[in-house]
Amino acid sequence: MGIFKIKGGIPLKGVIFPQGAKNESLQILCATLLTSEEVRIKNIPQIGDVKCIIQILKHLGVIIKKNGIKDYTFHAKNIEIESLNEKPFQKKIQSIRGSIMLAGPLLTRLGAVCIPTPGGDRIGRRRLDAHLNGLQLLGCNIHYNNKHKCFYLYSKKRLSGTYILMEEASITGTANVIMASTLAKGKTIIYNAACEPYIQQLCKMLNKMGAKIKGIGSNLLEIIGVKNLNGCVHTILPDMVEIGSWIGLSAVTCSEIRIKNVSWKNLGIIPCTFQKMGIKIIKEKDDIFIPLQESYKISRSFNNTILTISDAPWPGFTPDLLSVLIVVATQAEGSVLIHQKMFESRLFFVDKLIEMGSQIILCDPHRATVIGLNHKSFLQGSILNSPDIRAGISLLIAALSAKGTSIIKNIEQIDRGYENIDERLRSIGANIVRIE
């Protein structure tokens, strides 16, 4: 397992091109299983989780052609569904959470699928109810094999459209149900659907393939099932979470960074939230420019109470950036309460920030109060361990701002979600070395 060795406290300067969106990529790649025709996907990020899904697709018999570094063609003409029962293959599926989105496409196209319980980040309980209940309402039967920790989903006839009220606005759950509904018989109504830009992208791609989806961008979707889907060409959006990470990095390290081609219209309240932290964000065409700031002051609420930032389904603030905001707050002027509503284990990485010298009170598993040091007292280099993707990048940002040398272990977690992060950091002046 590799490590990063980082000498922090160095201001950075340069231009960053954001990678393709991780969360969009996983569902888009799974959607290529819905058709026997070729699907070309551009701007695919070269990250661990995406590479894993591509390996799974190849093992299923999908013919994959590489057109360029981030440009692939997928041809799922013949799918070897039996490979799902192979133990080595099941371990591969279990390694990432996004593999659950194989269920909808394979079930609706082939009538049966065996999916091992997916793994992923250990950030708390992550139920599969939104996925399984939605697919069950479409007409599939579900059997759980406790011995093999595997879900067997099957339907003796074509899935049938129905009314589905999602019990939670799960992004991956919504994606799974959408994909299954495109080839179901009749009309499907999905209410309380997730409506993130990545779900919108999935719907737009499916419509290009011949699906009939209305209500894109809202939480009420209407899908008329079709018998077959065609091939298409699709380009993945820039990753909003990575863009937010670069904004946070720029502020904490007193750096000057330009983030190119960010797709402003798909960033939602992310820029506004960082502005509440006192960070100057300048919109220049479709770029974000972060000027050098020696200090930034956290806003207070209108009634002069401490600012509270919490996560929420789109268009609320993404939970994937709360970890970065905590690090940003450690060097701000003022205090902020961070409320992580969705996952009960995601804030436990703050003990590492406390060891580095930050002033954080972990109120309970869901809430942390951060008292900013205003760059008057700096974090100190430390030996750190990356517990998950988002905590990992947050600790990396903290290490880059800290005085002294830090070692980050288990960097495979960071590589799962961030493309060549050490090379890109070095391109703007960071002192970071990867040691295998």
N, C-alpha and C positions, 0 to 999 in steps of 0.2 A: 504493500500500500504506500502510495506516494505522500510527500509532504510539501508544503510551501514554506520557504524561509523568507521572511519579509523584514526589511529595514524600514521602519515607519517614520512619520514626521516630515515627509518630503512633499512639497506642493507639486501638483501635476499640471500639465498643460498640453492640450492637443484636441484632436478630432476623433470621435468615436462613431462607428456605423453600427447601429443596433442589430442584433441577430434576429432571425425569424422567431416567431412566437412559439415557445415550447408547448403551451396548452392547446393552441390551435393545431399544431403539427400532429399531435397524438391522435386527435379525433379525425383529422383530414386523412391521415394515413390509414386509419381503420376503415374509413368510408370507401377507400379504393376497392374493398372487398365486395362492394354492392354491385359491381358490374363486371362483365366478362371482357369489356373493351379497355383500351389503354387510357390511363389517367396520368397526366403530366403535372407534377407539383414543383413549383419554384420557391426559392428562398427557404429551403429546409435547413434548420439549424443543425450544426455538427456537434450534438451534445449526447451524453450518455443515454438518456431515456429514449430519444428518437432513434439512435443507433440500435437500441434493444428492440424497439417495435419493428424496425426494418428487418432485423434478423428473424423475428417471429414471422413476418409476412413471407420472407424467403423460404423459411422452413415449411410454411403452409402451401408452398408451390407457386407463389406469386413470382412472375418473371420481372426482375428489376433491372432497369438500364440506367446507368449514370450518364447524364448529358453534360454535367458540369459539377463544380464543387458542391453546389447547393440545389442542383436541378436533377430530378429523377423522374423516370417514367415507370409506372406500375401496371402490370398486366395480370389480373387475377382470373385468367381464362379457366384454368383447372386448379381447383383447391383440394389439397390432400387433407381432408378433415380428420382422418385417422391419426395424423401426427399429433393431434391434441392430447392423445392418451399416452404419449411417450413421456416417461419420467423426466429425462433431461430437458425436454421441451416445456413441461409443466413448471419446472424450476425457473426457466427463463421468463415465463408468463408471470410467475409469482413475484419476480424481482421488482416489478414496477406497477404502480397503481393504474396507469393508463391502459393496461392490458384488458381491463374489464370492458372497454369499449369495443372489443372484438365480438362481444356477445350479440349485440343488436344486428350488425351486418350479417354474421354467419347464420344466426337463427332465421332471419327473414329470407335469406337467399337459399339456404340449404335445409332448413327445417329442424336442425338440431345443432347443439354445440355443448362442449364440456369445458368449463372454465374453472381453473383452480382459484382459490381465494387469493386475490391480488395483494401484493405487499405495498412498498412505497415508504414514504416518510413516517416516522413514529412521532406523530404530533397530536395523538389522541385518538379517540374512537371515530372511525370513518365507516359508517354503515353503508350497506349495499341496497337498502330497502327501496330507495328511489329508482334504482335500476330494475330490480327484480319485480317490484309491484307493477311498474309500468309495462314491462314485457309480459307479465302474467295477464294483465288486463287486455293485452292484444291477442291473447289466446294460447299462450304457451304453457306447458306444464313444467314444474320445477322440482327436481329431486336433488337433495344434498347428500353426498357420500361423506360421512363423518370420518371414515378411515382414511380416505385419500384427500380430504379437505377440498372437495371439488363440487361445483354446481353443474348438474346436467339439465339443460333446457331443451325441450323438444315440442314439436307440434305436428300432428298427423296431417294437418291440412294448412293451407295458406293462412297467415295471420290475418285478423280482421280488425278494421278500424273501430275505434270506440272513443268515449270521452274519458280523459285521464286528468285527474287533479293531482298534480305532483305534491307530495307531502312536504317537500323542501325544494327550493330552487337550485337543485344540484346541477352544476355545469356538465359533468360527465354523465350524470343520470339523464339529463335532458337530451344530450347528444345521442346516447344509446337509444332512447325511445324514438327520437326523430328518425334516426337511421333505419330502425326496424319498421317504422310507419310508412316509409317511402314505398316499400314493396308490399304493404298490407292491402287487403281488399277493402275498398270503401274509404270513408272519411274518418280521420282521427283528429280530435280536438285535444290539445295539450294546454292546460291552464296552470298558472304558477310556474311556467317554464323559465329557466334561466335565459337571460337575454344579453349576455356579454358579447362584445364584438366578435369573439371567437365562435360563439354559437351562430351569430349572424353570418359569419364567413362560411361556416359549414352549410347553412341553409342556402346561401347564394351559390355555393359550389354544387350542391345537390340539384338545385333548380337548373343550373347549366347542364347537368347530366340528364335532365328530363323529368325531375321530380316536380310536384305541384304543391308548393309550400307558400302559405299566406301568413301575414302578421309578423314578418321578420323584423326584429328590433323591439317587439313587445313581449309580454309574458303570456300572450294568448296566441297559439299557433294553430292553423288549420292545414291539415295535410291530406290530400287526395292520393291514395295509393295508385301506383302504376305497375305494369307487369315487368318492365325492364328499364334499366338505366343505361345511359350511354357514357362514353368517355368524355373528357374535357381537359382544359388547362386551367390551373389554379395557382395563384401566388399568395403565399402566406404573409400576414401582417408582421410588422416589427413587434418585438416582445415588450409589452407595456411594463412588465415587472422588471425586466432588465433596464429599461429606460429610467424607471424610478430608482433603481439601484445606482445608476450613474449619477443621477441628480444628488442622491444622498452622499455618495462618495465625494463629489465635488465640494459640497458644503463642509463636510467634516475635515477634509484635508486642505481646506483653503486653496482650492484649485480653480483653474479656468478651463472649462471643457465645453466643446460644442458637440451636441448629439445630432447627427444628420438624419433627415428623412424619418421623423418619428410618427407620422400619421396622427397629427394633433387631434383630429376629429374622433379618434378612437381611444384617446387617453382618459376621457371622462374627467373625474375630479382629482386625478393624481397631481397635476401641476398645482391646482388650487390648494390641495392639502399640504404640499411642501412649502407653498407660499405662506401658509399659516404658521409654519415653523420659522418664518423669517427669511427664507431663501429667495434670492432674486432669480427669477426665471424669465428670460427674454425670448419671445417668439419671433423668429426671423424666417419668413416663408414657412417651410415645413420642418425647420430646425428648432432645437432648444439650445440656447446659449446661456451658460451659467458663468457669470463673471466672478473673479476672485473676491471673496468676502472674508475679512478678518474676523467678523463676528456676525451673528444673526440672532434676532430676538423673537421668541415665541409670542404669538398673539394671545390675547385673553378674550374670553367670551364677552358678549355685549353687556352682560350684567357684572363684568369684571371678575368672574370666577375662573379658575384654572381651566385651560383648554383641555377638552377630552376628544380623543380621536379613536374611533372604533371601526371595525370592519362590518361590511354588509354586502348582500348580493348587489350586482350591478343595477343601477348606476352608483351604488355606494362604493366605499373604498375597499380595494382588494385586500384580503387577509395576508396575501403573500408579501406585502410591503410593510407590514407592521413591524417586523423584526428590524428592517432597515431604518424605519422611523425612530425606533428606540436608540439606535446608535447615533443617529443625527441629533437627537435630543440631548445626548450626553455632553455635547460641546456647544449647545445653544445657551442663550441668556434667557432664563426663565424656567418654568416647569410645565410638564404635560402629563396627563393621565392617559395611558394607552390601554384600551379595552379590547382584548381579543375574545370575541364572542363564540367563534365557531369551534375552536380546538383547545382542549384543556391542557395540553402538554407543550404548546408551542412557545411559551414564554420561559421555559425552564433554562434556556441557554443564558439568561441574564446573569446567572451566578458567575459566568466567565467574565462578563463585562465588569461586574463588581470587583473581581479579583484584579482587573486591570486598572481599577481606581475610579470607576464611574459611581455616581450616587443614584442608586435605583432602589426603590422599595417595592418588593413583590408583594402586593396586597393579598392576592390569592392566585390560583392557577390561571385566572383570566385577566387580571389587571395588574399593571405596573405603573408606579409614579416615578418619573425621571426628573431629577433636579440638575439642570444644565451647569456645566463648569465654565462656559463662556470662553473657552480657550485660555483660561487663566491657570488651570491645572490640567495637565495632559494625561491621557491614558498611558499606561506603561506596557512595554512589550511582555508577552507571556507565551506559555505553551498551551495551545488550544486544540480542541477536537471538534470537528464539524459533525453535528448530530443529524442534520437534514439539509436540504438544498438551501432554503431561505435563511436559516440560522447560520449556515456555512458562509454565505456571501456577506452576511451582516458581520460576522467575526472577521472576515477578510477585510472589510471596510474599516473596522475598528483597529485592526493591526496596522493598516496603512496610515492611520492617523496617529498611532501611538508613538511615543519616544522609545527608541531601542529596537531590539530584534524580537520578532515573534515567530513561533513555529506553529503551523496549522496541520494537524493530522487528519486522516480520513478524507482527503480532498476529493476522493471519488464522488462524494456527495455533491460537492460544488460542480464537478464536471458533468453531473447528470443534468444540470440546468443552465450552465453558462459555458459558452463556446470559447475555447482557447483563451480563458480569462487571463492567465499569466502573460501570454504574448501580447494581448491587447493592452494590458496595464503597462507593460514595459514600453510600448509604443508611445505612451504619453508621459514617461519619465519615472515610473515606479521601480523600486528596487525589490524585485520579487524573483525567486529562483525556485523552480520545481525540481525536487530531488526524488527520484524513483527508488 
